[in-house]
Every structure is written in structure tokens, then in C-alpha cells.
């Protein structure tokens, strides 16, 4: 059964179909929420809120092909709502890498990570959201605009501004940390 | 390739590394939870009945409730009440540096600042309400708390995070608030030893926030970002990585005399010298030397007056209160403790117990140096751990919050 059929069945109240949609999408959404919120517990709240809204409002989704974009929008909005509702500052939370760094590189790895981490933490959650959608999920600006329900120009402007702010923050940190950036980029 | 492109690629790589998709353990909980929620009937969605242009018209923004003026008014009332009721005798105070008795630990929870007494586990709310407060820091005499109050959520989206520095007494009464300051590095917040001000790093500037009236003063001393450390025994002198007319490296500057900034150790080309603190006597500087060409990282302890220094095979040190030991990361990624006089850095934990980050706020020696408060990865989150600097058993006491930020110093 393809996703479109699952979405249609879930929209008609088939919870088993919805469970399958959850199963294939939750890892990605959880990662998005974690990056925006920088806090696994808050990310859990956001993901839960997003799926509750998704299940509740799925009958209103007119185009099943837009399910993924719609789900991303629900997740981003739920993440930002969590920030506003719980008033909690995203704190410096370490996200576990998929594979641990080589032992000999541990200190330089921590140093590399620290610069980006600190720069990213200085951004507002709204700014993190556009960066995550664009650079993590690989969405073009048009899809970012659709996901956030904002005009294309606004999406481009937010992307540019967020990246610019991150660049300033990273540059300041980088001079202090003295990191070898080409190691990361290569 | 220009720098802009490099950052974008680096950001993508970092995202992938830090947030690899994985099915969370609570997936089935969510499925079960949604099964208990009723779907809205299809007819209830206006999108099903009207063109989107009409639906969008109905979503025009409603003027938001004026939370900010009300919040400011409430803050003003709190300030007036605090000023009216402020009274009491001053307790005996600890010295700003050196050993002290352990007081309560300040931490952040849901945007509020709390303290917990390690002896009893009793928790006290220092702040509560709608504000988003974070990064609490005890003054060195343990009488006041400074923290950051998020001032950015309700402002325009396209701006950097903006915080206000708030100073409260031990009961949470507001003493001073700064103007909003954009781009504060949450890890670069440090009380001056005399308690008159709090230094905050904001991008490449050091701002001094007056702890009494909240005024903010920019200190132009050639600061290059990241951590800075007040010098023990000397009034209002900061150590940081920066630049002077003599070059780039470790700089010491009296904040009230910016022209006094002097380079105490120049960084050779390709080498970064990152300050890690002072020994308690204010005579030695501890720093991490990062050699990009040789790809080596090491901790150094430099006696400022004589230039004599020792090298320790570790990285990113945190100096104990008595100034005799330092916590660092050994080449295997384990937390370790070494003497400031040199010698091996003895592992006191496993690689998984590497403390988070290398910045000043990443690890906290207890005021009595009996333990070191760190945060370590645990499953999907973090947990607080007390490392035993003597190599004994590391503990996870029930009172210790993962967001523990600052340990109050009390007179011994």
C-alpha cells in the first residue's frame, strides 16, 4: 500500500493506516524537532502534539500528496508552540552522533562541534526551523515557504538572515576556538 | 568556494551527524494516544467547502494580547515591591576565589530558575511566570543570582536571540535588569569578583552589566569571543582570547582601563590559545593550545610573571577552586584530573562521561572541591553526574538536575 492510499484511509478514520504513517515518518520528525528545540524532552512533546493534530485534522487534508509537507508544518509549528507554551529556553543539549568519533579525534571533534553548537544555540527557534528545513531536510525555499505557510520571499529572507546570523556567531566562536574548518567541509 | 558555501555545507554535515533519524522509544505511545483522539468530521474543515483564498481571508491576524506591556508592568510592580521590602542583615560571605562551603545549586526548569539544596533535596523557585529565564549564575559571594531572560520570542522573527540580564537576590527579588542585549553567548556570563557587574560575551564584544542599576557598558578590549575569566586577587581584570597591537593570543585587560589590554602570550600562526581559567592565587593562567598544523591539543599552565609553563596531555581544562588541580579531557575522551604543576591527567570516568562541551559553564567544581558537577549524555537526553575528582565512584544523586548551572559559594 503506498503512502497516498494510507493517507486516504487514515483520513477516513483507519487508525491502523495512520499507525503505519507514524511508523515511517516519526524518526525524521523527531530529528527535526530535536534540532529546532535542542531538547529531547521538548522534542517528544512537539512530536506528540504534531501527530495528535495530524490524526485529528487528517480528514481536512485535501491533497494526500502534500501529506509530508503538511506533517513537517505541523511539527515545526508544534515545536515553536512548545517553546512559547512552556517558555523553556532550549538548552545546550548534546545530541548523540550516529557513530562515535575515532578515539584519537575526540578532543578536536568536541571542539568542532562546540563552535557550531554555540552558534546554532544563539539563533531563535524560528531561525533554527528554517535552517533545519532547508539544510537538514533538503527543502528548497519554495517548500520551506509552503511548510511554514509564509510567502516565498519571506522564506528566502528568513533563510538568508538565519544563515547570516549563524555565520556571525560561528565566526566569533571560530576565532576563539581556532578550529580547522576544512576538516569538516572536506 | 567562498566562506558562505563552506558554512552551509558544514551545517548540513553537522545536522546529519547530530540528528541521525532514529525511531524514538515512545512511538507506540503516540500511536496509542492518537487512537484515543476523535478525528474532526470532514465537514468541519472550511477548506472542504470554500476556496483557499476565502479560507485564508478568514485567517487574518487578530491583534495579539498585549502580554509585553502587562509583563513590563508586572516586572515594575515586582521591582517596586522588592525595593519596598528589601531589608535584612548581611551574612558572613565567602571570598570570591578559593575554597568555600557548598551552598545550593541553581538550575533551569521550564523557563524558571530554581535552586536545590544538595543536603536536603529541597527545591525553591527563584523565578516563575511567563518569562523564559535561563543560565543562572551565582555571584562569587553567593548573595545574588544573575540570569538571562529571553526577550526575543515575541519580537520579530528575523533577528538574533535577545536576552536581558536580570539580577536577583537569594529570594528572587529583582535587583537590576539590563537593556536587551542581542547575541549573548549563554556560556560567557561571569560575575566580577567585586560583585559590581556581570561580564557577558555578545558576539565579539564584552558587555559589563551593572549589578545595581542594570546599565550596560561596552568594553573595547579586543575580545575575540568565547570564554573569559576574572583574575583572582586583582580588581576587575579579565583573561580572554583576543588581539592587541602586539598580536593575537591570550590577553589580560582591566575592564575599567581598556587601554591596559596586554598580550601575555602570543599565538603562533596556526595555533589557537584558548583560556581555561586562573589558579586561585591569580599567578598562573591555564589554557588549551590547539595546533591546527600539527593537529595536537594540550593543556598548559603558564606562570604569568616568569613565563614558566608546564604542559599536560589533555584538553579543555576547568581549574579547581583551590587552584591546585584541573579537570580536563584525556586523549581517549575521558574526564581526567591533573595537578597544575604537571604530570599525567588521571582518568576519573569513562569516555561516555565526557562532560558536555569545553566552555566554562560545561563543568563546575563544587565550592569545596569535593566533587565536579557535569552533564553527560543519557539515552535521549542528559543527566547530571557528580564526578569524584579523587577517582572514586561517580554519582547521580536524585537532587541533581540535568540543567544544573551554578553552585552557590558560602562562607566556610
Interface residues (C-beta under 8 A of the other chain):
Chain A: X11 X13 X15 X18 X19 X22 X23 X26 X27 X28 X30 X31 X32 X34 X35 X39 X40 X41 X44 X47 X48 X51 X52 X54 X55 X56 X57 X58 X59 X60 X62 X83 X84 X86 X87 X88 X89 X91 X92 X93 X94 X95 X96 X97 X98 X100 X103 X104 X106 X107 X108 X110 X111 X113 X114 X116 X117 X118 X120 X121 X122 X123 X124 X125 X126 X127 X131 X132 X135 X136 X157 X158 X161 X162 X163 X165 X166 X167 X168 X169 X170 X172 X173 X175 X176 X177 X178 X179 X180 X181 X182 X184 X185
Chain B: X3 X4 X6 X7 X8 X9 X10 X11 X12 X13 X14 X15 X16 X17 X18 X19 X20 X21 X22 X23 X24 X26 X27 X29 X30 X31 X33 X34 X35 X37 X38 X39 X40 X41 X42 X44 X45 X47 X48 X108 X109 X110 X111 X112 X130 X131 X132 X133 X134 X135 X148 X150 X152 X153 X157 X158 X159 X160 X161 X183 X184 X185 X186 X187 X203 X204 X224 X225 X226 X227 X241 X267 X271 X272 X274 X290 X292 X295 X297 X315 X316 X329 X331 X332 X333 X351 X354 X356 X357 X358 X359 X375 X377 X380 X381 X382 X403
